[in-house]
Structure formats: C-alpha cells, structure tokens
Amino acid sequence: MKYILINAASVTRHNPGKFWHPSRSILARLRRSTEVQLRIVAYDEKEGADLWDNEAIWVRLTGVGPKECSPQDVLAKATSNMAAAMRAHGIRRLVVLASPSVTEQGDRPGLFYRFVRLAMPLAMRAVTLDHRAQSRLVMESGLDWTIVRGALGFTDGPHTGRYQAGPMTPDAGRSISRADLAEFMLASATKGTFVHALPLVSHKDE
C-alpha cells in the first residue's frame, strides 16, 4: 500500500519513524527542505496531478496552514484539484485536516470552543472562510472522506497515544501534539475509521 502525504513537513519532521513500515511505501511532498528521509514527489496542488497508481491513499497531513503569501482560497483550490484527480483515477480515501472553526451538526461546544468559533472569523477571516470552503468541497466530493479538526493549539510535544476524537463537546481539549495528530490521521486513513465524519482531536485538559 502506498500513501501520499501532502504538505507534511510540520508533522513528519517531528516523528518520521511513525510513518514508515516495511509494508508501507511513503511518498511525501514537503513545503520546505527537511532532514526527514522521505522520497519527494513532484506534485503541484494548484495545477492538479497525474496519479500513477490506484493503490494510493491520499492523506493531507499539515500543521502549517496557509502562508501570508498564499492566495486566500489556496486550500479550496488545492482540494478541488485533488478531488478531481482522485475521482479520475478511482482513488476513494481522503483524510483532510481542518481548523475547529469548521462546524458539524452534532457539535456541543463548551465555553472555550464557543469563543473560538466567534473569534476565529474575526481574527483570521480569510483563513476561516478557506477552511470552511475546503470542508464543503470535501463533503461534496463523493469520496470516502474524513475531515479531522485539530484542537486550537498544536504543540511539538511527544507522541503519547492518549487523545480523544469525536464531536466537539465541553470535554474537548485546547491542544494536541503534532505527533498524536499525525498518528490519528494515518490510522483513520488505513483503518477506514470516521468515514464521513468530522472528529475533533485533542488532548484532554488536565
């Protein structure tokens, strides 16, 4: 089985070993040069890509997000191109990372995330709108998608394997380590969990 990590620098540089297994071939496109020993794949999100292999599962792992120089709709455009390429080549599984500003009908946010939902569109309007547009495209893609909503704060803490995932509730934590977030996303892709769901992944606040 092959996996493609799109914009994976932020998560893979902290724990490259977690992505490799003798039965797993990993192809990565990183935003910047890193010391991670992964094969770099030529892929242009804006122009789309020619997928060479129907064994691939496309996983978008990123803790970086849009840059100041990026177009305001970079996530939506990239997702539209990726989804079209996946459909054309019969690739079904897509796991995407989104911000907690993306909402789901079953959410019951506590006071902290209610504030986040109000503040993010005011403080980061363009980024919030792009995340929401991207999520709508994913949900309308016809693919076997999962939209993983990371907690508000990403940390460089160690992998713990102790995190919670599900609807946004008053128990949702304020942060998640990149290592744990990457593990959850890859597990969701390989095990087929949380299909057509928008789990919020976080460490439980002490």
C-alpha positions as CSV (number, residue, x, y, z in Angstrom):
1,M,0.0,0.0,0.0
2,K,1.3,3.5,-0.9
3,Y,0.5,6.7,0.9
4,I,1.0,10.3,-0.1
5,L,1.4,13.0,2.5
6,I,0.6,16.5,1.1
7,N,2.3,19.4,2.9
8,A,3.6,17.1,5.5
9,A,6.6,19.0,6.8
10,S,5.1,20.2,10.1
11,V,4.1,16.7,11.3
12,T,6.8,14.4,9.7
13,R,9.8,16.4,10.9
14,H,9.0,15.6,14.5
15,N,8.3,11.9,14.1
16,P,9.4,10.4,10.7
17,G,9.6,6.9,12.1
18,K,5.9,6.7,12.8
19,F,5.2,6.9,9.0
20,W,7.4,4.0,7.9
21,H,6.7,0.3,7.9
22,P,8.2,-2.5,5.8
23,S,4.9,-2.9,4.0
24,R,4.3,0.8,3.6
25,S,5.8,3.0,0.8
26,I,5.6,6.7,1.7
27,L,5.8,9.5,-0.8
28,A,5.8,13.0,0.5
29,R,5.6,16.4,-0.8
30,L,7.1,18.8,1.8
31,R,6.8,22.6,1.7
32,R,10.4,23.0,2.6
33,S,13.6,21.0,2.8
34,T,13.8,19.0,6.0
35,E,16.1,16.2,7.3
36,V,13.3,13.7,7.0
37,Q,14.4,10.8,4.7
38,L,11.3,10.6,2.6
39,R,11.1,10.5,-1.1
40,I,9.8,13.8,-2.5
41,V,7.1,13.6,-5.2
42,A,6.7,16.2,-7.9
43,Y,3.1,17.4,-7.3
44,D,1.6,20.8,-7.8
45,E,-1.6,21.4,-5.8
46,K,-2.7,24.4,-7.9
47,E,-2.4,22.6,-11.2
48,G,-3.5,19.1,-10.1
49,A,-1.5,15.9,-10.6
50,D,-1.4,12.8,-12.7
51,L,-1.8,9.9,-10.3
52,W,0.2,6.8,-11.4
53,D,-1.2,4.2,-9.1
54,N,-4.6,3.2,-7.8
55,E,-3.1,1.7,-4.7
56,A,-2.5,5.1,-3.2
57,I,-4.5,6.5,-0.4
58,W,-4.3,10.3,-0.3
59,V,-3.7,11.8,3.1
60,R,-3.4,15.5,3.7
61,L,-1.4,16.0,6.9
62,T,-0.4,19.5,7.7
63,G,0.1,21.7,10.7
64,V,1.4,24.6,8.7
65,G,-1.7,26.1,7.1
66,P,-1.8,28.9,4.6
67,K,1.1,31.4,4.4
68,E,0.7,35.1,4.2
69,C,1.8,35.0,0.6
70,S,-0.7,32.2,-0.3
71,P,-3.9,33.0,-2.2
72,Q,-6.8,33.4,0.1
73,D,-8.6,30.3,-1.3
74,V,-5.5,28.1,-1.6
75,L,-7.0,25.2,0.4
76,A,-10.2,25.2,-1.5
77,K,-8.5,25.3,-4.9
78,A,-6.0,22.6,-3.9
79,T,-8.8,20.4,-2.6
80,S,-10.8,20.8,-5.7
81,N,-7.9,19.7,-7.9
82,M,-7.0,16.8,-5.6
83,A,-10.6,15.5,-5.5
84,A,-10.9,15.7,-9.3
85,A,-7.7,13.8,-9.8
86,M,-8.7,11.1,-7.2
87,R,-12.1,10.6,-8.9
88,A,-10.4,10.3,-12.3
89,H,-8.1,7.5,-11.0
90,G,-10.6,5.7,-8.8
91,I,-8.9,6.6,-5.5
92,R,-11.5,6.8,-2.8
93,R,-9.9,7.6,0.6
94,L,-9.2,11.2,1.6
95,V,-8.3,12.5,5.0
96,V,-8.1,16.3,5.4
97,L,-7.1,18.5,8.3
98,A,-9.3,21.4,9.2
99,S,-9.5,24.0,11.9
100,P,-12.0,24.0,14.8
101,S,-13.8,26.8,13.0
102,V,-15.4,24.1,10.8
103,T,-18.7,23.1,12.4
104,E,-20.7,19.9,12.5
105,Q,-24.4,19.4,13.3
106,G,-23.7,17.1,16.3
107,D,-21.3,19.6,18.0
108,R,-22.0,20.7,21.6
109,P,-19.1,23.0,22.2
110,G,-18.2,24.2,25.7
111,L,-17.4,27.8,26.5
112,F,-13.9,27.7,25.2
113,Y,-14.8,26.5,21.7
114,R,-17.9,28.7,21.5
115,F,-15.5,31.6,22.0
116,V,-13.1,30.1,19.3
117,R,-16.0,29.9,16.8
118,L,-16.8,33.6,17.4
119,A,-13.2,34.8,17.4
120,M,-11.6,33.0,14.5
121,P,-13.8,34.5,11.8
122,L,-12.9,38.0,13.2
123,A,-9.2,37.4,13.8
124,M,-8.5,35.2,10.7
125,R,-11.4,35.8,8.4
126,A,-9.7,34.7,5.1
127,V,-8.2,31.5,6.6
128,T,-11.5,30.6,8.3
129,L,-13.5,31.0,5.1
130,D,-10.9,29.0,3.2
131,H,-11.1,26.1,5.7
132,R,-14.9,26.1,5.6
133,A,-14.9,26.2,1.8
134,Q,-12.4,23.4,1.7
135,S,-14.6,21.3,4.0
136,R,-17.7,21.8,1.9
137,L,-15.8,20.7,-1.2
138,V,-14.6,17.6,0.6
139,M,-18.1,16.7,1.8
140,E,-19.5,17.1,-1.7
141,S,-16.6,15.2,-3.4
142,G,-18.3,11.8,-3.5
143,L,-15.2,10.3,-1.9
144,D,-14.7,8.4,1.4
145,W,-13.6,11.4,3.3
146,T,-12.7,12.3,6.9
147,I,-12.3,15.9,8.0
148,V,-10.0,15.9,11.0
149,R,-10.4,19.0,13.1
150,G,-7.3,19.6,15.1
151,A,-7.5,21.3,18.5
152,L,-6.9,25.0,18.6
153,G,-3.3,24.7,19.6
154,F,-0.6,22.4,18.0
155,T,2.4,21.5,20.1
156,D,5.7,19.8,19.5
157,G,5.2,17.5,22.4
158,P,5.9,13.8,22.3
159,H,3.7,11.1,20.9
160,T,1.5,9.8,23.8
161,G,-1.3,7.8,22.1
162,R,-3.6,9.4,24.7
163,Y,-6.0,11.7,22.9
164,Q,-9.7,11.9,22.3
165,A,-11.6,12.1,19.0
166,G,-15.2,12.8,18.3
167,P,-17.8,15.6,18.1
168,M,-16.9,18.9,19.7
169,T,-18.1,18.7,23.3
170,P,-17.4,20.6,26.6
171,D,-14.7,17.9,27.3
172,A,-12.7,18.8,24.1
173,G,-9.1,19.8,24.9
174,R,-7.4,23.0,23.8
175,S,-4.3,21.4,22.3
176,I,-2.9,18.4,20.5
177,S,0.7,17.4,19.7
178,R,1.6,17.1,16.1
179,A,2.8,13.5,16.7
180,D,-0.5,12.4,18.1
181,L,-2.5,14.2,15.4
182,A,-0.4,12.6,12.7
183,E,-0.9,9.1,14.2
184,F,-4.7,9.6,14.4
185,M,-4.9,10.8,10.8
186,L,-2.8,8.0,9.4
187,A,-4.8,5.4,11.5
188,S,-8.0,6.9,10.1
189,A,-6.8,6.5,6.6
190,T,-5.5,3.0,6.9
191,K,-8.3,1.5,9.1
192,G,-11.2,3.3,7.4
193,T,-12.5,4.9,10.7
194,F,-14.5,8.1,10.9
195,V,-15.6,8.0,7.3
196,H,-18.0,10.9,6.5
197,A,-17.3,12.4,10.0
198,L,-15.5,15.5,11.3
199,P,-13.8,14.4,14.6
200,L,-12.1,16.9,16.8
201,V,-8.8,15.5,18.0
202,S,-7.4,16.8,21.3
203,H,-5.6,16.0,24.4
204,K,-7.9,16.0,27.4
205,D,-7.2,19.1,29.5
206,E,-5.7,18.4,33.0
